[in-house]
Amino acid sequence: MAVEERRAGESRKILLTGGSSGIGFEAATLLLQAGHHLTIPCRDGTTAALLRQRLSDKIDTPSCDLADLSSIGRCAEALLAKGEPIDTLVLNAGLQYSGMVEPRWSAQGFELTIAVNHLGHQALLQQLLPLLIGSKAPRLVVTASEVHDPTSAGGKVGLPAGLGDLAGLRQGPGALMLDGSASFSAEKAYKDSKLCNLLMAREVERRLREQGTHLPVLAWSPGLVIPRSKGGFFRYSRSHNPMGQALFAFVARDLLRLTESPQRAGALLAGLADGSKPHASGFQYWSNRVVGPGRLRFETSQPSAEACSDPLARLLWDLSAASTDRKATFHISSY
C-alpha cells in the first residue's frame, strides 16, 4: 500500500505520547497552533485536566499509563472503538531516573525504564496499527537518543548500551537489566531503552513493508536537552547532588553550549510529525548533532551497529510482544 504526503495547510490527526511536559509539550503547542487535531494520552485524570487547562480543551486526553499494560490496553480499545484514523503516531514519552541505585518497577513487574520507554510503546503501537495504516498518509515518529550509540559523546559516558542476547527480557518480570546483568544501572537502562526504540522502529517498518504497507518511520535524537527551569533532564535523578546537577547544566548549556532547548527540540519533533516535509517511505534516523559551540545540525544519520542488527530487531520485537502478553489487534507475522 503506497501512502500520500499531506499538502501544506492540511490538518492531521496526531497521537502523541509524552505531550504533557518537555519536548512533547512544546511540540504539541506548535502542532495545535498549526491546526492539527491532537490526542495526547495522559497517565491519569489530574495530568489530563492540567494539560487541557494549559493547552486547549480541544485536545483529546485518554487515560493511558505506559507503566501499566492493562491501562494501555484499555486506552487502545477505546481508540479502536472510535475508529478514527491516526495520521501520525508519535511515540515520544520517556522516563529517566539516572543516579538511582535501586530499580523501580511497572505494574507488571518490569524495570520501569524499559517498561515505559520500550514495552509500553510497543504494546501501544501494535494495538493502534489498524488506525495508523488506515490513514491516507500515515507516518510513525519515535523519539530515541544518541546515547544508544556507544561511540557518541553521550554514549561513551558510563556503561555503554548493549542488549546481549536479551536474557533479561527472556526472563520476564523481575529482571534488572535487558542483557541479563545481575547488577542494576539506571543510566544503562535508559541507554538500552533508546537502543530498543531504534530497533523497534526499524523492525515495524520492515514487517509492514514486507506485508505491502509502505510509510515513513522516522526515529530521531533531539540531542542533550537541558531546560533553564528546575526539573527537565534531571527530574527523576533524586539521588544526584543538586549542586552537581546545576554545575553540569551550567557547563554544558552556558559555557560549552552543547545543549538544545526544549522549545527548539519541540519544533524539530513537530516538523517530523506534521507531514509538511515529505519523507520517503522507509526507515530514517535523524540526529540533532553538535557541530560547534552553540551550533547543532539536524540531519539524517546512521544508528549504531547494534541498532542496525536485523536478527536482534526481530528477536526484540518477538520477545517484547510475548512479554506484553497481549495479542496485537493487527497481526504482523514473524519472519
Secondary structure by P-SEA (a helix, b strand, c coil): cbbbbbccccccbbbbccccccaaaaaaaaaaaabbbbbbbcccaaaaaaaaaaccccccccccccccaaaaaaaaaaaaaacccccbbbcccccccccccbbbbcccccccccccccaaaaaaaaaaaaaaaaccbbbbbbbbcccccccccccccccccccccccccccccccccccccccccaaaaaaaaaaaaaaaaaaaaaaaaaacbbbbbbbbbccccccccccccccccccccaaaaaaaaaaacccccccccaaaaaaaaaaaccccccccccbbbbbbcccccccccbbbbbcccccccaaaaaaaaaaaaaaaccccccccccc
